[in-house]
Amino acid sequence: MTSRVVTGYRPTGRLHLGHLLGTIDSMLELQAAHHCYFFIADWHALTTDYEDPSRIAQDTRDVVLDWIAAGVDPFRTTIYKQSDIPEVAELALAFSMVTPLSWLERNPTYKEQLRELYGREIATYGFVGYPVLQCADITIVGGETVPVGEDQLPHLELTREIVRRFNRLYGDLFPEPAAMLTEARKVLGPDGRKMSKSYGNVIWLDDPPERIREVVRTAVTDPNKVRRTDPGDPFVCNVWRWWRDFFPAEEPRVVGGCQAGELGCVQDKDDLAERLGERLAAFRERRAELASKPGMAEEVLSAGRAKVRPIATETMERVRDAMGLPHTKKVTA
């Protein structure tokens, strides 16, 4: 059944292989069957990068072009920037009035981020309150479905709790957004850690073949397989994981060749790098074509803004009525 799907993406840089499985694949499947609202969460980026926001504008453009190059269709979906919709901030303020502080303090992501970013001053009002802003992101366009991994279910449940309380106080204004479980697949970098820009262990989707080969050749393999003819254990090898994730049909050949001592690690890495380069060739070509069109990302975001502003304005009119607040002047996109 068709529903209104909402998902956001923090602009933290270009997309890499870790984004391809799950995130991008999920977006492509969703746009074929649902009314999709995909937004760039630039306000959310400020929760951790407020001290140096100089990259947010460029990162936002990069994400838009990367999405389109990967197959997200701006004519079938609505792509917009969070900060282009001021009603989101107003709705977040309204939600903050009814959200108990204890709900926010028990948020597992808040505690995890405090540990991971130890030494940085992120214990701010904006950071602890980001789930309230997230709730506004979803409900401002009447979001009915939110694609999430299983580990993100507690975050969506907090949105549902806020919506339930708000509806109980002011009337049935918003649907409770339902989770659409997606397969959360963690792609590892060559060093065995999660592929992440912060670790510097990524293969970017627009990397040329030579850089892909350079990164793949650094991948950790079975330390006991010294010579090509030594039987190896592919299941402790990061190269095997990439074969499994991106080319599952090739996995039996790779596993058998490694275990039998017929496939050397160097050859295995070069074969994988060649296949990855081929798989990403269409993306590289499309991405370069989009980059050659100045203002392309801005045009897409402007079109998205024009579609979302009237919806957001209508939402806030209903919220103001319910809360006994005066209306503002109507705006156009």
C-alpha positions, 0 to 999 in steps of 0.5 A: 500500500502506498504511503508517505515516506520520510527520511533524512540525511545529515550532510557529512560529505560525499557518499561511499560504499558504506552508504550504497547498501541499505541506505541508497538501495532502500531509497531506490526501492521506496521511490518505486512504490511510495510518495517519498520525501527525502531531505538534507538535515543541515540543521541536524549537522549543526548539533555536532559541527556547530563550531565549523559549519563551513562545509555544510553547504557544499556537503549538502550539494554533494549529497543531492548530486550523489543521490541523483547519480545513484538513481534517486529520481527528483521527479518521482521523489521530493528532495529538499533541505531542512533549513528551507522549511522554517515551519520545521523549527516552529513545529519543533518548538511546539513539540518541545513544550510537551516533551519531558526532559527524561524522554530525551535523556534516556535516548541511547544515541545521546549517551553513545555520542557523548562517549564517542565525541568525548572532549568536544562540547556537544552537551548542548540544548540542540544536541539533547533535543535533536529527537524533537527536531526529528519528530518535526521533520517527520510530521511536518509533511504528514509522514506515515512511514519511516525506513529504519534499521532495527537499532534505530527503532528506539529513536522512532518510538520517541517520535511516536511518543511525542506525537501521541502526547501532542495528539492527546493534548490538542486533538488528532493532528498527526498520524503516528509514523510507523517503522519500515524495517530495512536491512542494516548492513554494516560495510567494513573498511579495509582496516576492519572497522566500520567504513567511515569518513572519520576513520579515513577508510572509505572508498568513495562512490566516485573514486577512479579505478586506480584509487579503488585498487589502492584502497582494496590492496590495504585490506586485512586478510588471513595472516596465516596465508603467507603464500598463494598456495597456502590454504586460507580462512576467507571468513577472517578476511575483509576482502571476502566480506566485500565479495559477499556484500557486493557480488554474492554470486562470486562468493562460492568461487572466492571461498573455494579458491582461498580454502584450496590454496588456488587463489592468492590474496593479491589476485583476490584483491585485484579481482575485487577492485576491478569488479568494484570499479566496473560497478561504480563506473555508471555512477562516476559518469553520471556524477561527473555529468551532474557536476558539470551543470552549475546550479543543478543541486540548487534547482532540485532543492528549490523545486523541493522547497516549492512542494513542501512549503505549502504542506508545512504551512497548512500543518502549522495552521492546524497546529496554531489553531489547536494550540490557540495561537494566532495565524501568521501571514500565508507564504508561498514557496 
